[in-house]
Amino acid sequence: MNTKLADLLHELGISKVKLAKFLGVSRQMIYNYLEMDDINKWPKDKKVLLLNLLGIKSTEEINNIKVDTNYITEVEMRLNSLCETKEECSRGVSSDLTSGISSNNQELFIGIVDLIKEYLEDYGKDGRNIINYLYHYLQAMNNTKELKYILAYVAKETGFEKPMEFVFEEDEQFIFESVMFSAMVLYRSGKASKSKLAESHRRFVNQIEQKMEDKLSRTMELNNIKVQALKELGFTEINEQNATEVFEKIAEIQARKSAFKKIEVGSN
């Protein structure tokens, strides 16, 4: 297997699906090509396409490629030249999923779908766990602004974005990236031993458990309020016909409970 090429493609963020589309072959054929120990064994037309994509004239130059932001951008532009029409970019993806999305965003969306598919199909349990955590990450994004800064840090640290580009709240992003960099330097130095960080991790676990407990308590409280609302209205369930009335009753009960709590606090 040509590990140098495989590593280079991984570093550039080029999925096997996208490379297959660029070369005009199946994804299985890409696996077959990558299993070869010499790119010169590839079909000549596919080898030429690959060299053009990488911006080099011979296979020997692969060892001299320096991957930086500019190089990644150049390769990405050549790779995206495949998608000259919406139909080509959307190939293999349901039109229902891309409906209402601009052509530029469709390209981004389909690229993400390709990567997700590759992880789920090629990386077994690890791939499934990675995509599962990514799913939860996206779910939590709206509630935790720092998650956006983490994405920016990773994109910059891996060379996909410019280090002084700030697309979110600049000051906060700058501070977060600086703290993150310091933490990563400590982590990679080997000085951050498990024993030294045991107490910090214990506090982390306690904080998460408290959040989960609070969430469970809140869920139970809302469920009890829903049951009370249904009981006061004489209903047994929420349906399309009574939903508005039930939700208004739930809001009323919540307001009563809030007022009662304020009275209790005031009396104490």
C-alpha positions in Angstrom: 0.0 0.0 0.0 1.3 3.5 -0.8 1.1 4.9 2.7 2.7 8.2 1.7 -0.2 8.9 -0.7 -2.8 7.7 1.8 -1.4 9.9 4.5 -1.2 12.9 2.1 -4.8 12.5 1.1 -5.9 12.2 4.7 -3.9 15.4 5.6 -5.6 17.2 2.8 -9.0 16.1 3.9 -9.8 14.3 0.6 -12.2 11.5 1.1 -12.2 8.4 -1.0 -15.7 9.2 -2.3 -14.6 12.7 -3.5 -11.4 11.3 -5.0 -13.4 8.6 -6.8 -15.7 11.3 -8.3 -12.7 13.3 -9.4 -11.0 10.4 -11.1 -14.3 9.1 -12.5 -14.1 5.6 -10.9 -15.9 3.7 -8.2 -14.9 4.0 -4.6 -13.8 0.3 -4.6 -11.4 1.1 -7.4 -9.8 3.8 -5.2 -9.2 1.2 -2.6 -7.5 -1.0 -5.3 -5.4 1.9 -6.4 -4.3 2.8 -2.9 -3.3 -0.9 -2.3 -0.7 -0.6 -5.0 2.8 0.1 -3.8 3.6 2.3 -6.8 1.4 5.0 -8.3 3.1 4.3 -11.7 1.1 1.1 -11.7 -2.1 3.1 -11.9 -3.8 3.5 -15.3 -2.0 6.3 -17.1 -5.0 8.6 -17.4 -5.8 8.3 -13.6 -2.2 8.8 -12.6 -2.1 12.0 -14.7 -5.4 13.3 -13.1 -3.9 12.6 -9.6 -0.7 14.4 -10.4 -2.6 17.4 -11.8 -4.8 17.4 -8.6 -1.7 17.5 -6.5 0.0 20.1 -8.7 3.1 18.0 -9.4 4.6 16.5 -12.6 6.0 13.2 -11.3 5.3 10.6 -8.6 8.7 11.3 -7.0 7.6 14.8 -6.1 5.0 13.5 -3.6 7.7 13.1 -1.0 8.6 16.8 -1.3 5.1 18.1 -0.9 4.7 20.6 2.0 1.1 20.7 3.2 0.2 24.2 4.3 -2.9 26.4 4.1 -2.1 27.7 0.6 -1.5 24.2 -0.8 -4.7 22.8 0.8 -6.6 25.7 -0.8 -5.1 25.1 -4.2 -5.8 21.4 -4.1 -9.4 22.0 -2.9 -10.0 24.4 -5.9 -8.8 21.8 -8.4 -10.8 19.1 -6.7 -14.0 21.2 -6.7 -13.5 21.9 -10.5 -15.4 18.6 -10.9 -18.6 20.1 -9.6 -19.3 22.5 -12.5 -23.0 21.8 -12.3 -25.4 21.2 -9.5 -26.3 17.8 -10.9 -22.7 16.6 -10.8 -22.2 17.9 -7.2 -25.5 16.3 -6.1 -24.9 13.0 -7.7 -25.8 10.1 -5.3 -27.5 12.4 -2.7 -31.3 12.6 -2.5 -32.7 15.9 -3.9 -35.0 16.1 -0.9 -31.9 16.5 1.3 -30.4 19.3 -0.9 -33.6 21.1 -1.7 -33.5 24.8 -0.7 -29.8 24.8 -0.2 -27.6 27.1 -2.3 -25.2 25.5 -4.8 -22.2 26.5 -2.6 -23.8 25.0 0.5 -24.8 21.9 -1.4 -21.2 21.2 -2.2 -20.3 21.6 1.5 -23.2 19.4 2.6 -22.4 16.6 0.1 -18.8 16.7 1.2 -19.8 16.2 4.8 -22.2 13.4 3.8 -19.4 11.7 1.8 -17.1 11.8 4.8 -19.7 10.5 7.2 -20.5 7.6 4.9 -16.8 6.8 4.6 -16.4 6.8 8.4 -19.4 4.6 8.9 -18.5 2.1 6.2 -14.7 1.9 6.6 -13.8 2.5 10.2 -16.1 0.0 12.0 -16.9 0.7 15.6 -14.5 3.6 15.9 -16.1 5.2 12.9 -19.6 4.8 14.4 -18.4 6.3 17.7 -16.8 9.3 16.0 -20.0 10.1 14.0 -22.1 9.5 17.1 -20.0 12.0 19.0 -20.1 14.4 16.1 -23.9 14.2 16.1 -24.0 15.1 19.8 -21.5 17.9 19.2 -23.8 19.5 16.6 -26.8 19.0 18.9 -25.0 20.9 21.7 -23.6 23.7 19.4 -26.4 26.2 19.9 -26.1 26.0 23.7 -22.3 26.2 24.1 -20.5 28.9 22.1 -17.1 27.5 23.0 -17.9 24.5 20.7 -17.6 26.9 17.7 -14.2 28.1 18.9 -13.1 24.4 19.2 -14.0 23.9 15.5 -12.1 27.0 14.5 -9.0 26.0 16.5 -9.0 22.5 14.9 -9.4 23.9 11.4 -6.5 26.3 11.9 -4.3 23.8 13.8 -4.6 21.3 10.9 -3.9 24.0 8.3 -7.3 24.2 6.7 -7.9 27.8 7.8 -5.7 30.8 8.3 -4.5 31.3 11.9 -5.5 35.0 12.1 -9.0 34.5 10.6 -11.8 35.1 13.2 -15.3 34.3 11.9 -17.0 34.3 15.3 -16.6 36.8 18.3 -13.0 37.8 17.6 -11.8 38.6 21.2 -13.4 35.5 22.7 -12.2 33.3 19.9 -8.6 34.7 20.3 -8.6 34.0 24.0 -10.0 30.5 23.6 -7.5 29.6 20.9 -4.6 30.8 23.1 -5.8 28.8 26.1 -6.5 25.7 23.8 -3.0 26.0 22.4 -1.4 26.1 25.8 -3.4 23.1 26.9 -2.4 21.1 23.8 1.3 22.0 24.3 1.1 20.7 27.9 -0.8 17.5 26.7 1.8 16.8 23.9 4.8 17.5 26.2 4.0 14.3 28.1 4.1 16.2 31.4 0.4 16.0 31.9 0.3 12.7 33.7 -3.0 10.9 34.7 -2.1 11.0 38.4 -1.5 14.8 38.3 -4.8 15.4 36.6 -6.9 12.9 38.5 -8.4 15.6 40.8 -9.2 17.8 37.8 -10.9 15.0 36.0 -12.9 14.1 39.2 -14.3 17.6 39.2 -15.1 17.3 35.5 -17.0 14.1 36.2 -18.9 15.6 39.1 -19.9 18.6 37.0 -21.2 16.4 34.2 -23.1 14.1 36.7 -24.6 17.2 38.3 -25.8 18.5 34.9 -27.3 15.1 34.1 -29.0 15.0 37.4 -30.4 18.6 37.0 -31.6 17.7 33.5 -33.3 14.5 34.7 -34.9 16.5 37.6 -36.1 19.2 35.1 -37.5 16.5 32.8 -39.4 14.9 35.7 -40.7 18.3 36.8 -42.0 19.1 33.3 -43.6 15.7 33.0 -45.4 16.2 36.4 -46.6 19.6 35.3 -47.9 18.0 32.0 -49.8 15.3 34.0 -51.2 18.0 36.3 -52.4 20.1 33.4 -54.1 17.2 31.7 -55.8 16.3 35.0 -57.0 19.9 35.6 -58.4 20.1 32.1 -60.0 16.6 32.2 -57.9 15.2 29.4 -56.0 11.9 29.2 -53.5 12.9 26.5 -52.2 15.7 24.4 -53.5 15.7 20.8 -53.9 18.1 17.9 -57.3 19.2 19.2 -56.3 20.1 22.7 -52.6 20.9 22.4 -52.9 24.7 22.5 -55.1 24.5 25.6 -52.8 22.1 27.4 -49.7 24.1 26.7 -51.5 27.2 28.0 -52.4 25.3 31.1 -48.8 24.1 31.5 -47.5 27.7 31.3 -50.1 28.7 33.9 -49.0 26.0 36.3 -45.4 26.9 35.8 -46.2 30.5 36.6 -48.1 29.5 39.8 -45.2 27.4 40.9 -42.7 30.2 40.2 -44.8 32.7 42.2 -45.1 30.2 45.1 -41.3 29.7 45.2 -40.8 33.5 45.3 -43.2 33.8 48.2 -41.3 31.0 50.0 -38.0 32.7 49.5 -39.4 36.0 50.7 -40.8 34.5 53.9 -37.4 32.9 54.7 
